[in-house]
Amino acid sequence: MAASFYSNSVHVDFDSVLEMDEPGMVSMFQALVASGLLGFLGCTAVVYEEALVEFFANGTVRDGLVVSSVNGVIIEISEELFAETFEIPVDGLGDLSEIPKDAIFDARSIVYLSGEQISLSGRKNQMKFEFRLLCDIMAKAISVKAGSFNAITVEKFSLITAVFCSVRMNWAKFLFSILKKMVTPGSKQAKGFAIQISLLLANIPNLELGASSEFPASKILTKKIVHRFFSINDRYGAEEATGAIMQRAASKKRPAADSLLR
């Protein structure tokens, strides 16, 4: 059951991807670092599966805190603790709707393969390779949305714009609001942040978490994984390559065109 919390997730090995010889990709990952997301997307990739199940089962929001219990120990996570743990910015825009319209306008031309204005209701295969991958990272590791990852949405594009156009974001507020939705009963927010929650739990004094497991290597973006992303995009232009890469790394089988959804 815990695997469902990261079945569609991705993580980033920044030391590896920043050594690539693809300027566009390197520039994209450098933008993620500059935006302040290094500590969140690149923290130690370990998960405590049993603890995650219990954390979400008992989780709720109380007085602005994420509150839960694991093995009888009460867990309280504040926005401040969240920000400190992952060293993410606490100043800037707290909502995507506040991103300047001119930044969105400029980004629509920057990301499009043809250099024209990309539709915000189009498909991500219309984007340059590095922005297709950034779109996946934003959807899977930041906003944590369930469903199709093929389509461009206003939310995904706003996140891409925030990162690549150097929009100053209060990532602590934005990401913590998503975590609160994850533990809110009845919320439609998909559950995720498995690595990050595991790290938060590991820092709780006197909390026994049981055995840890490594995050699946097939879901960690490395230089090798991203090079394969390039290769598959070249070969299957309209396919969603990221999931195909992850599946191929795990199964060694030829990727299916829609495997990003798996």
PyRosetta script that sets phi, psi and omega in degrees:
from pyrosetta import init, pose_from_sequence

init()
pose = pose_from_sequence("MAASFYSNSVHVDFDSVLEMDEPGMVSMFQALVASGLLGFLGCTAVVYEEALVEFFANGTVRDGLVVSSVNGVIIEISEELFAETFEIPVDGLGDLSEIPKDAIFDARSIVYLSGEQISLSGRKNQMKFEFRLLCDIMAKAISVKAGSFNAITVEKFSLITAVFCSVRMNWAKFLFSILKKMVTPGSKQAKGFAIQISLLLANIPNLELGASSEFPASKILTKKIVHRFFSINDRYGAEEATGAIMQRAASKKRPAADSLLR")
pose.set_psi(1, -39.7)
pose.set_omega(1, -178.5)
pose.set_phi(2, -61.0)
pose.set_psi(2, -30.4)
pose.set_omega(2, -178.8)
pose.set_phi(3, -60.6)
pose.set_psi(3, -25.1)
pose.set_omega(3, 179.5)
pose.set_phi(4, -66.2)
pose.set_psi(4, -20.5)
pose.set_omega(4, 179.8)
pose.set_phi(5, -74.7)
pose.set_psi(5, -14.1)
pose.set_omega(5, 178.1)
pose.set_phi(6, -138.3)
pose.set_psi(6, 19.2)
pose.set_omega(6, -177.9)
pose.set_phi(7, -62.9)
pose.set_psi(7, -31.0)
pose.set_omega(7, 179.9)
pose.set_phi(8, -109.3)
pose.set_psi(8, 10.6)
pose.set_omega(8, -173.5)
pose.set_phi(9, -85.1)
pose.set_psi(9, 164.0)
pose.set_omega(9, 171.1)
pose.set_phi(10, -137.2)
pose.set_psi(10, 154.4)
pose.set_omega(10, 175.9)
pose.set_phi(11, -131.7)
pose.set_psi(11, 167.1)
pose.set_omega(11, -173.5)
pose.set_phi(12, -127.4)
pose.set_psi(12, 129.2)
pose.set_omega(12, 170.5)
pose.set_phi(13, -95.6)
pose.set_psi(13, 91.0)
pose.set_omega(13, -173.5)
pose.set_phi(14, -64.3)
pose.set_psi(14, -36.9)
pose.set_omega(14, 179.0)
pose.set_phi(15, -57.8)
pose.set_psi(15, -36.4)
pose.set_omega(15, -178.6)
pose.set_phi(16, -77.6)
pose.set_psi(16, -51.8)
pose.set_omega(16, -172.7)
pose.set_phi(17, -68.8)
pose.set_psi(17, -27.0)
pose.set_omega(17, 180.0)
pose.set_phi(18, -75.6)
pose.set_psi(18, -6.4)
pose.set_omega(18, 176.0)
pose.set_phi(19, -94.2)
pose.set_psi(19, 3.6)
pose.set_omega(19, -177.7)
pose.set_phi(20, -66.5)
pose.set_psi(20, 161.3)
pose.set_omega(20, 176.9)
pose.set_phi(21, -105.4)
pose.set_psi(21, 24.2)
pose.set_omega(21, 177.3)
pose.set_phi(22, -109.0)
pose.set_psi(22, 101.8)
pose.set_omega(22, -174.3)
pose.set_phi(23, -55.7)
pose.set_psi(23, -39.7)
pose.set_omega(23, -179.1)
pose.set_phi(24, -63.4)
pose.set_psi(24, -44.5)
pose.set_omega(24, 179.1)
pose.set_phi(25, -66.4)
pose.set_psi(25, -44.8)
pose.set_omega(25, -179.7)
pose.set_phi(26, -60.7)
pose.set_psi(26, -41.5)
pose.set_omega(26, 178.8)
pose.set_phi(27, -61.4)
pose.set_psi(27, -39.2)
pose.set_omega(27, 179.0)
pose.set_phi(28, -64.7)
pose.set_psi(28, -45.9)
pose.set_omega(28, 180.0)
pose.set_phi(29, -68.1)
pose.set_psi(29, -34.4)
pose.set_omega(29, 175.6)
pose.set_phi(30, -64.0)
pose.set_psi(30, -35.2)
pose.set_omega(30, 177.5)
pose.set_phi(31, -65.2)
pose.set_psi(31, -37.2)
pose.set_omega(31, 176.2)
pose.set_phi(32, -63.3)
pose.set_psi(32, -42.0)
pose.set_omega(32, 178.1)
pose.set_phi(33, -63.5)
pose.set_psi(33, -47.2)
pose.set_omega(33, -178.0)
pose.set_phi(34, -63.4)
pose.set_psi(34, -29.4)
pose.set_omega(34, -179.3)
pose.set_phi(35, -74.1)
pose.set_psi(35, -14.1)
pose.set_omega(35, 178.8)
pose.set_phi(36, 98.4)
pose.set_psi(36, 14.6)
pose.set_omega(36, -176.0)
pose.set_phi(37, -98.8)
pose.set_psi(37, 5.7)
pose.set_omega(37, -178.7)
pose.set_phi(38, -57.2)
pose.set_psi(38, -48.9)
pose.set_omega(38, -176.7)
pose.set_phi(39, -68.0)
pose.set_psi(39, -25.4)
pose.set_omega(39, 179.9)
pose.set_phi(40, -83.8)
pose.set_psi(40, -45.4)
pose.set_omega(40, -176.3)
pose.set_phi(41, -86.0)
pose.set_psi(41, -16.2)
pose.set_omega(41, -174.1)
pose.set_phi(42, -122.2)
pose.set_psi(42, 17.1)
pose.set_omega(42, -179.9)
pose.set_phi(43, -70.4)
pose.set_psi(43, 169.6)
pose.set_omega(43, -178.3)
pose.set_phi(44, -54.1)
pose.set_psi(44, 125.8)
pose.set_omega(44, -171.7)
pose.set_phi(45, -91.2)
pose.set_psi(45, 77.2)
pose.set_omega(45, 177.3)
pose.set_phi(46, -128.9)
pose.set_psi(46, 142.0)
pose.set_omega(46, 178.4)
pose.set_phi(47, -126.9)
pose.set_psi(47, 148.3)
pose.set_omega(47, 174.5)
pose.set_phi(48, -113.3)
pose.set_psi(48, 93.5)
pose.set_omega(48, -168.2)
pose.set_phi(49, -64.0)
pose.set_psi(49, -47.6)
pose.set_omega(49, -179.0)
pose.set_phi(50, -62.9)
pose.set_psi(50, -40.4)
pose.set_omega(50, 179.2)
pose.set_phi(51, -65.8)
pose.set_psi(51, -36.9)
pose.set_omega(51, 178.5)
pose.set_phi(52, -62.9)
pose.set_psi(52, -43.4)
pose.set_omega(52, 179.1)
pose.set_phi(53, -59.4)
pose.set_psi(53, -46.0)
pose.set_omega(53, -178.7)
pose.set_phi(54, -68.6)
pose.set_psi(54, -38.7)
pose.set_omega(54, 179.5)
pose.set_phi(55, -58.6)
pose.set_psi(55, -48.1)
pose.set_omega(55, -178.8)
pose.set_phi(56, -72.5)
pose.set_psi(56, -34.6)
pose.set_omega(56, 179.5)
pose.set_phi(57, -64.0)
pose.set_psi(57, -34.4)
pose.set_omega(57, -176.2)
pose.set_phi(58, -103.4)
pose.set_psi(58, 2.4)
pose.set_omega(58, -172.2)
pose.set_phi(59, -77.0)
pose.set_psi(59, 149.4)
pose.set_omega(59, 174.5)
pose.set_phi(60, -160.0)
pose.set_psi(60, 177.7)
pose.set_omega(60, 176.0)
pose.set_phi(61, -116.1)
pose.set_psi(61, 129.1)
pose.set_omega(61, -178.9)
pose.set_phi(62, -140.7)
pose.set_psi(62, 121.0)
pose.set_omega(62, 179.2)
pose.set_phi(63, 53.7)
pose.set_psi(63, 39.3)
pose.set_omega(63, 177.5)
pose.set_phi(64, 80.8)
pose.set_psi(64, -0.4)
pose.set_omega(64, 179.3)
pose.set_phi(65, -103.2)
pose.set_psi(65, 148.8)
pose.set_omega(65, 168.4)
pose.set_phi(66, -85.4)
pose.set_psi(66, 118.4)
pose.set_omega(66, -174.6)
pose.set_phi(67, -119.9)
pose.set_psi(67, 136.3)
pose.set_omega(67, 177.2)
pose.set_phi(68, -156.4)
pose.set_psi(68, -175.5)
pose.set_omega(68, 173.5)
pose.set_phi(69, -143.9)
pose.set_psi(69, 141.7)
pose.set_omega(69, 178.3)
pose.set_phi(70, -135.3)
pose.set_psi(70, 123.7)
pose.set_omega(70, -178.5)
pose.set_phi(71, 52.5)
pose.set_psi(71, 38.6)
pose.set_omega(71, 176.4)
pose.set_phi(72, 81.7)
pose.set_psi(72, -1.7)
pose.set_omega(72, 179.7)
pose.set_phi(73, -98.6)
pose.set_psi(73, 127.3)
pose.set_omega(73, 179.0)
pose.set_phi(74, -73.7)
pose.set_psi(74, 131.7)
pose.set_omega(74, 179.8)
pose.set_phi(75, -111.9)
pose.set_psi(75, 127.5)
pose.set_omega(75, 174.3)
pose.set_phi(76, -127.9)
pose.set_psi(76, 120.6)
pose.set_omega(76, -178.7)
pose.set_phi(77, -117.4)
pose.set_psi(77, 120.3)
pose.set_omega(77, 177.6)
pose.set_phi(78, -98.2)
pose.set_psi(78, 164.8)
pose.set_omega(78, 176.4)
pose.set_phi(79, -62.4)
pose.set_psi(79, -35.8)
pose.set_omega(79, 179.7)
pose.set_phi(80, -65.0)
pose.set_psi(80, -45.5)
pose.set_omega(80, 178.3)
pose.set_phi(81, -62.7)
pose.set_psi(81, -41.1)
pose.set_omega(81, 179.1)
pose.set_phi(82, -59.4)
pose.set_psi(82, -47.2)
pose.set_omega(82, -178.5)
pose.set_phi(83, -65.2)
pose.set_psi(83, -42.9)
pose.set_omega(83, -178.8)
pose.set_phi(84, -65.6)
pose.set_psi(84, -39.6)
pose.set_omega(84, -177.0)
pose.set_phi(85, -62.2)
pose.set_psi(85, -40.8)
pose.set_omega(85, -174.5)
pose.set_phi(86, -106.8)
pose.set_psi(86, 4.1)
pose.set_omega(86, 177.1)
pose.set_phi(87, 51.5)
pose.set_psi(87, 50.6)
pose.set_omega(87, -179.5)
pose.set_phi(88, -104.3)
pose.set_psi(88, 152.6)
pose.set_omega(88, -176.2)
pose.set_phi(89, -60.2)
pose.set_psi(89, 143.5)
pose.set_omega(89, 178.5)
pose.set_phi(90, -115.1)
pose.set_psi(90, 3.8)
pose.set_omega(90, 177.9)
pose.set_phi(91, -119.3)
pose.set_psi(91, 150.5)
pose.set_omega(91, 178.1)
pose.set_phi(92, 120.9)
pose.set_psi(92, -166.0)
pose.set_omega(92, -178.6)
pose.set_phi(93, -70.8)
pose.set_psi(93, 135.5)
pose.set_omega(93, -179.6)
pose.set_phi(94, -101.0)
pose.set_psi(94, -6.5)
pose.set_omega(94, -177.6)
pose.set_phi(95, -138.0)
pose.set_psi(95, 140.0)
pose.set_omega(95, -177.7)
pose.set_phi(96, -63.8)
pose.set_psi(96, -26.6)
pose.set_omega(96, -179.5)
pose.set_phi(97, -66.5)
pose.set_psi(97, -15.0)
pose.set_omega(97, -178.9)
pose.set_phi(98, -87.2)
pose.set_psi(98, -6.5)
pose.set_omega(98, -179.7)
pose.set_phi(99, -63.8)
pose.set_psi(99, 130.8)
pose.set_omega(99, -177.6)
pose.set_phi(100, -55.8)
pose.set_psi(100, 138.0)
pose.set_omega(100, -178.6)
pose.set_phi(101, -63.5)
pose.set_psi(101, -32.1)
pose.set_omega(101, -179.7)
pose.set_phi(102, -68.8)
pose.set_psi(102, -29.7)
pose.set_omega(102, 176.3)
pose.set_phi(103, -67.9)
pose.set_psi(103, -42.0)
pose.set_omega(103, 176.5)
pose.set_phi(104, -61.0)
pose.set_psi(104, -44.0)
pose.set_omega(104, -179.2)
pose.set_phi(105, -60.0)
pose.set_psi(105, -47.7)
pose.set_omega(105, -179.7)
pose.set_phi(106, -63.9)
pose.set_psi(106, -41.7)
pose.set_omega(106, -177.8)
pose.set_phi(107, -64.0)
pose.set_psi(107, -32.0)
pose.set_omega(107, -178.5)
pose.set_phi(108, -62.7)
pose.set_psi(108, -27.8)
pose.set_omega(108, 176.1)
pose.set_phi(109, -87.5)
pose.set_psi(109, -35.9)
pose.set_omega(109, -177.2)
pose.set_phi(110, -62.6)
pose.set_psi(110, -40.8)
pose.set_omega(110, -172.1)
pose.set_phi(111, -84.5)
pose.set_psi(111, -19.3)
pose.set_omega(111, -171.5)
pose.set_phi(112, -77.3)
pose.set_psi(112, 137.4)
pose.set_omega(112, 179.0)
pose.set_phi(113, -57.1)
pose.set_psi(113, -38.3)
pose.set_omega(113, -175.9)
pose.set_phi(114, -85.6)
pose.set_psi(114, -10.8)
pose.set_omega(114, -176.9)
pose.set_phi(115, 85.3)
pose.set_psi(115, -3.2)
pose.set_omega(115, 177.3)
pose.set_phi(116, -85.0)
pose.set_psi(116, -174.4)
pose.set_omega(116, 179.4)
pose.set_phi(117, -81.9)
pose.set_psi(117, 118.5)
pose.set_omega(117, 179.6)
pose.set_phi(118, -77.1)
pose.set_psi(118, 145.1)
pose.set_omega(118, 177.7)
pose.set_phi(119, -75.5)
pose.set_psi(119, 138.1)
pose.set_omega(119, 178.5)
pose.set_phi(120, -80.8)
pose.set_psi(120, 5.2)
pose.set_omega(120, 172.8)
pose.set_phi(121, -124.9)
pose.set_psi(121, 23.0)
pose.set_omega(121, -178.4)
pose.set_phi(122, -91.3)
pose.set_psi(122, -157.0)
pose.set_omega(122, -179.4)
pose.set_phi(123, -113.9)
pose.set_psi(123, 147.0)
pose.set_omega(123, -174.6)
pose.set_phi(124, -73.1)
pose.set_psi(124, -12.6)
pose.set_omega(124, 176.3)
pose.set_phi(125, -70.2)
pose.set_psi(125, -4.1)
pose.set_omega(125, 173.5)
pose.set_phi(126, -83.8)
pose.set_psi(126, -7.2)
pose.set_omega(126, -177.9)
pose.set_phi(127, -89.9)
pose.set_psi(127, 159.0)
pose.set_omega(127, 168.7)
pose.set_phi(128, -62.5)
pose.set_psi(128, 154.6)
pose.set_omega(128, -172.8)
pose.set_phi(129, -52.2)
pose.set_psi(129, -47.3)
pose.set_omega(129, -174.9)
pose.set_phi(130, -64.4)
pose.set_psi(130, -29.7)
pose.set_omega(130, -179.7)
pose.set_phi(131, -81.3)
pose.set_psi(131, -26.5)
pose.set_omega(131, 171.8)
pose.set_phi(132, -62.0)
pose.set_psi(132, -43.9)
pose.set_omega(132, -179.9)
pose.set_phi(133, -68.3)
pose.set_psi(133, -41.2)
pose.set_omega(133, 177.6)
pose.set_phi(134, -62.0)
pose.set_psi(134, -37.9)
pose.set_omega(134, 177.1)
pose.set_phi(135, -59.7)
pose.set_psi(135, -42.9)
pose.set_omega(135, 177.7)
pose.set_phi(136, -63.7)
pose.set_psi(136, -44.5)
pose.set_omega(136, -179.3)
pose.set_phi(137, -60.5)
pose.set_psi(137, -44.8)
pose.set_omega(137, -179.7)
pose.set_phi(138, -64.1)
pose.set_psi(138, -42.3)
pose.set_omega(138, -177.5)
pose.set_phi(139, -72.1)
pose.set_psi(139, -36.6)
pose.set_omega(139, -172.3)
pose.set_phi(140, -93.2)
pose.set_psi(140, -34.9)
pose.set_omega(140, -173.9)
pose.set_phi(141, -106.8)
pose.set_psi(141, -18.4)
pose.set_omega(141, -177.7)
pose.set_phi(142, -107.9)
pose.set_psi(142, -65.1)
pose.set_omega(142, -178.5)
pose.set_phi(143, -81.9)
pose.set_psi(143, -20.7)
pose.set_omega(143, 176.1)
pose.set_phi(144, 51.2)
pose.set_psi(144, 69.7)
pose.set_omega(144, 179.5)
pose.set_phi(145, -102.2)
pose.set_psi(145, 142.7)
pose.set_omega(145, 174.2)
pose.set_phi(146, -89.6)
pose.set_psi(146, 161.2)
pose.set_omega(146, 176.6)
pose.set_phi(147, 101.4)
pose.set_psi(147, -156.3)
pose.set_omega(147, -175.2)
pose.set_phi(148, -71.3)
pose.set_psi(148, 138.4)
pose.set_omega(148, 175.4)
pose.set_phi(149, -105.4)
pose.set_psi(149, 5.3)
pose.set_omega(149, -177.1)
pose.set_phi(150, -77.7)
pose.set_psi(150, -34.0)
pose.set_omega(150, -172.3)
pose.set_phi(151, -83.9)
pose.set_psi(151, 146.5)
pose.set_omega(151, 170.0)
pose.set_phi(152, -83.6)
pose.set_psi(152, 135.8)
pose.set_omega(152, 174.3)
pose.set_phi(153, -124.3)
pose.set_psi(153, 164.0)
pose.set_omega(153, 178.4)
pose.set_phi(154, -60.2)
pose.set_psi(154, -40.2)
pose.set_omega(154, -179.6)
pose.set_phi(155, -63.9)
pose.set_psi(155, -49.1)
pose.set_omega(155, 179.7)
pose.set_phi(156, -59.2)
pose.set_psi(156, -43.8)
pose.set_omega(156, -176.4)
pose.set_phi(157, -69.1)
pose.set_psi(157, -34.6)
pose.set_omega(157, 177.1)
pose.set_phi(158, -63.9)
pose.set_psi(158, -39.2)
pose.set_omega(158, 177.8)
pose.set_phi(159, -65.6)
pose.set_psi(159, -42.4)
pose.set_omega(159, 176.8)
pose.set_phi(160, -59.9)
pose.set_psi(160, -44.6)
pose.set_omega(160, 179.7)
pose.set_phi(161, -61.5)
pose.set_psi(161, -43.8)
pose.set_omega(161, -179.5)
pose.set_phi(162, -57.9)
pose.set_psi(162, -41.5)
pose.set_omega(162, -177.9)
pose.set_phi(163, -75.3)
pose.set_psi(163, -52.7)
pose.set_omega(163, -169.6)
pose.set_phi(164, -81.0)
pose.set_psi(164, -22.9)
pose.set_omega(164, 179.2)
pose.set_phi(165, -101.1)
pose.set_psi(165, 14.8)
pose.set_omega(165, 173.8)
pose.set_phi(166, 56.9)
pose.set_psi(166, 40.8)
pose.set_omega(166, 174.5)
pose.set_phi(167, -77.1)
pose.set_psi(167, 127.8)
pose.set_omega(167, -177.7)
pose.set_phi(168, -74.3)
pose.set_psi(168, 114.4)
pose.set_omega(168, -177.1)
pose.set_phi(169, -114.2)
pose.set_psi(169, 143.9)
pose.set_omega(169, 169.8)
pose.set_phi(170, -84.7)
pose.set_psi(170, 81.6)
pose.set_omega(170, -175.3)
pose.set_phi(171, -65.1)
pose.set_psi(171, -28.6)
pose.set_omega(171, 178.0)
pose.set_phi(172, -61.0)
pose.set_psi(172, -48.8)
pose.set_omega(172, 179.9)
pose.set_phi(173, -64.5)
pose.set_psi(173, -45.3)
pose.set_omega(173, -176.3)
pose.set_phi(174, -64.8)
pose.set_psi(174, -49.6)
pose.set_omega(174, -176.8)
pose.set_phi(175, -70.6)
pose.set_psi(175, -36.6)
pose.set_omega(175, 179.0)
pose.set_phi(176, -67.0)
pose.set_psi(176, -33.6)
pose.set_omega(176, 177.0)
pose.set_phi(177, -64.1)
pose.set_psi(177, -34.2)
pose.set_omega(177, 177.0)
pose.set_phi(178, -69.3)
pose.set_psi(178, -42.5)
pose.set_omega(178, 177.3)
pose.set_phi(179, -59.5)
pose.set_psi(179, -40.6)
pose.set_omega(179, 179.0)
pose.set_phi(180, -63.3)
pose.set_psi(180, -38.7)
pose.set_omega(180, 177.1)
pose.set_phi(181, -64.7)
pose.set_psi(181, -35.0)
pose.set_omega(181, -179.0)
pose.set_phi(182, -61.6)
pose.set_psi(182, -32.6)
pose.set_omega(182, -177.2)
pose.set_phi(183, -101.9)
pose.set_psi(183, 5.1)
pose.set_omega(183, 178.5)
pose.set_phi(184, -84.6)
pose.set_psi(184, 118.9)
pose.set_omega(184, -179.9)
pose.set_phi(185, -56.0)
pose.set_psi(185, 133.4)
pose.set_omega(185, 178.7)
pose.set_phi(186, 84.4)
pose.set_psi(186, -5.0)
pose.set_omega(186, 179.6)
pose.set_phi(187, -68.8)
pose.set_psi(187, 145.6)
pose.set_omega(187, 177.3)
pose.set_phi(188, -86.4)
pose.set_psi(188, -2.3)
pose.set_omega(188, 179.1)
pose.set_phi(189, -64.8)
pose.set_psi(189, 126.8)
pose.set_omega(189, 176.6)
pose.set_phi(190, -66.0)
pose.set_psi(190, 150.1)
pose.set_omega(190, 179.4)
pose.set_phi(191, -88.4)
pose.set_psi(191, 141.3)
pose.set_omega(191, -178.5)
pose.set_phi(192, -165.0)
pose.set_psi(192, -143.3)
pose.set_omega(192, -177.6)
pose.set_phi(193, 54.0)
pose.set_psi(193, 35.2)
pose.set_omega(193, -174.6)
pose.set_phi(194, -59.6)
pose.set_psi(194, -45.1)
pose.set_omega(194, -179.7)
pose.set_phi(195, -66.0)
pose.set_psi(195, -45.4)
pose.set_omega(195, -175.8)
pose.set_phi(196, -67.0)
pose.set_psi(196, -41.8)
pose.set_omega(196, 178.0)
pose.set_phi(197, -65.7)
pose.set_psi(197, -39.3)
pose.set_omega(197, 177.9)
pose.set_phi(198, -59.6)
pose.set_psi(198, -40.8)
pose.set_omega(198, 178.7)
pose.set_phi(199, -66.4)
pose.set_psi(199, -41.4)
pose.set_omega(199, 177.2)
pose.set_phi(200, -60.6)
pose.set_psi(200, -43.8)
pose.set_omega(200, -179.8)
pose.set_phi(201, -66.1)
pose.set_psi(201, -37.3)
pose.set_omega(201, -179.1)
pose.set_phi(202, -64.2)
pose.set_psi(202, -21.7)
pose.set_omega(202, -179.4)
pose.set_phi(203, -91.7)
pose.set_psi(203, -0.2)
pose.set_omega(203, 179.1)
pose.set_phi(204, -80.6)
pose.set_psi(204, 123.1)
pose.set_omega(204, -179.6)
pose.set_phi(205, -61.6)
pose.set_psi(205, 141.9)
pose.set_omega(205, 173.7)
pose.set_phi(206, 62.7)
pose.set_psi(206, 22.9)
pose.set_omega(206, 177.5)
pose.set_phi(207, -103.7)
pose.set_psi(207, 118.2)
pose.set_omega(207, 177.6)
pose.set_phi(208, -87.5)
pose.set_psi(208, 118.9)
pose.set_omega(208, -174.4)
pose.set_phi(209, -102.2)
pose.set_psi(209, -11.4)
pose.set_omega(209, -176.8)
pose.set_phi(210, 79.2)
pose.set_psi(210, -164.6)
pose.set_omega(210, -176.2)
pose.set_phi(211, -71.0)
pose.set_psi(211, 140.8)
pose.set_omega(211, 175.0)
pose.set_phi(212, -98.5)
pose.set_psi(212, 162.9)
pose.set_omega(212, 175.2)
pose.set_phi(213, -135.7)
pose.set_psi(213, 147.8)
pose.set_omega(213, 178.7)
pose.set_phi(214, -72.2)
pose.set_psi(214, 142.5)
pose.set_omega(214, 174.5)
pose.set_phi(215, -62.8)
pose.set_psi(215, 138.0)
pose.set_omega(215, -176.9)
pose.set_phi(216, -52.8)
pose.set_psi(216, 126.5)
pose.set_omega(216, -178.4)
pose.set_phi(217, -59.7)
pose.set_psi(217, -29.0)
pose.set_omega(217, -178.9)
pose.set_phi(218, -68.9)
pose.set_psi(218, -12.0)
pose.set_omega(218, -179.7)
pose.set_phi(219, -106.6)
pose.set_psi(219, 6.4)
pose.set_omega(219, 178.9)
pose.set_phi(220, -103.9)
pose.set_psi(220, 121.5)
pose.set_omega(220, -179.2)
pose.set_phi(221, -74.2)
pose.set_psi(221, 114.5)
pose.set_omega(221, 175.9)
pose.set_phi(222, -120.2)
pose.set_psi(222, 175.1)
pose.set_omega(222, 177.3)
pose.set_phi(223, -56.2)
pose.set_psi(223, -43.1)
pose.set_omega(223, -178.7)
pose.set_phi(224, -64.9)
pose.set_psi(224, -44.8)
pose.set_omega(224, 179.9)
pose.set_phi(225, -62.7)
pose.set_psi(225, -43.3)
pose.set_omega(225, -177.3)
pose.set_phi(226, -69.9)
pose.set_psi(226, -34.9)
pose.set_omega(226, 175.0)
pose.set_phi(227, -62.0)
pose.set_psi(227, -39.3)
pose.set_omega(227, 176.6)
pose.set_phi(228, -65.6)
pose.set_psi(228, -35.4)
pose.set_omega(228, 175.6)
pose.set_phi(229, -56.3)
pose.set_psi(229, -46.1)
pose.set_omega(229, 177.0)
pose.set_phi(230, -58.8)
pose.set_psi(230, -47.6)
pose.set_omega(230, -175.8)
pose.set_phi(231, -60.7)
pose.set_psi(231, -45.4)
pose.set_omega(231, -177.5)
pose.set_phi(232, -71.7)
pose.set_psi(232, -34.9)
pose.set_omega(232, 175.9)
pose.set_phi(233, -63.5)
pose.set_psi(233, -38.3)
pose.set_omega(233, 177.5)
pose.set_phi(234, -64.3)
pose.set_psi(234, -37.4)
pose.set_omega(234, -174.0)
pose.set_phi(235, -83.4)
pose.set_psi(235, -36.7)
pose.set_omega(235, -176.4)
pose.set_phi(236, -125.6)
pose.set_psi(236, 68.2)
pose.set_omega(236, -171.1)
pose.set_phi(237, -42.8)
pose.set_psi(237, -39.9)
pose.set_omega(237, -175.5)
pose.set_phi(238, -92.4)
pose.set_psi(238, -0.8)
pose.set_omega(238, -177.8)
pose.set_phi(239, -79.7)
pose.set_psi(239, 161.0)
pose.set_omega(239, 173.7)
pose.set_phi(240, -92.8)
pose.set_psi(240, 103.5)
pose.set_omega(240, -165.1)
pose.set_phi(241, -81.3)
pose.set_psi(241, -29.7)
pose.set_omega(241, -172.1)
pose.set_phi(242, -58.9)
pose.set_psi(242, -50.7)
pose.set_omega(242, 179.9)
pose.set_phi(243, -64.3)
pose.set_psi(243, -33.8)
pose.set_omega(243, 177.6)
pose.set_phi(244, -61.9)
pose.set_psi(244, -40.1)
pose.set_omega(244, 178.4)
pose.set_phi(245, -63.7)
pose.set_psi(245, -46.9)
pose.set_omega(245, -177.5)
pose.set_phi(246, -61.7)
pose.set_psi(246, -42.4)
pose.set_omega(246, -179.8)
pose.set_phi(247, -67.4)
pose.set_psi(247, -39.3)
pose.set_omega(247, -178.6)
pose.set_phi(248, -65.7)
pose.set_psi(248, -39.4)
pose.set_omega(248, -180.0)
pose.set_phi(249, -62.5)
pose.set_psi(249, -31.3)
pose.set_omega(249, -178.1)
pose.set_phi(250, -86.7)
pose.set_psi(250, -36.1)
pose.set_omega(250, -171.5)
pose.set_phi(251, -110.4)
pose.set_psi(251, -16.6)
pose.set_omega(251, -177.4)
pose.set_phi(252, 62.8)
pose.set_psi(252, 22.7)
pose.set_omega(252, 178.3)
pose.set_phi(253, -106.2)
pose.set_psi(253, 160.6)
pose.set_omega(253, 178.4)
pose.set_phi(254, -64.6)
pose.set_psi(254, 132.3)
pose.set_omega(254, -176.2)
pose.set_phi(255, -70.1)
pose.set_psi(255, 145.1)
pose.set_omega(255, 174.3)
pose.set_phi(256, -85.8)
pose.set_psi(256, 156.6)
pose.set_omega(256, -173.8)
pose.set_phi(257, -63.7)
pose.set_psi(257, -30.2)
pose.set_omega(257, -176.6)
pose.set_phi(258, -106.3)
pose.set_psi(258, 19.3)
pose.set_omega(258, -171.0)
pose.set_phi(259, -70.5)
pose.set_psi(259, -11.4)
pose.set_omega(259, 175.6)
pose.set_phi(260, -60.8)
pose.set_psi(260, -26.0)
pose.set_omega(260, -177.1)
pose.set_phi(261, -78.3)
pose.set_psi(261, -10.5)
pose.set_omega(261, -175.6)
pose.set_phi(262, -79.9)
pose.dump_pdb("model.pdb")
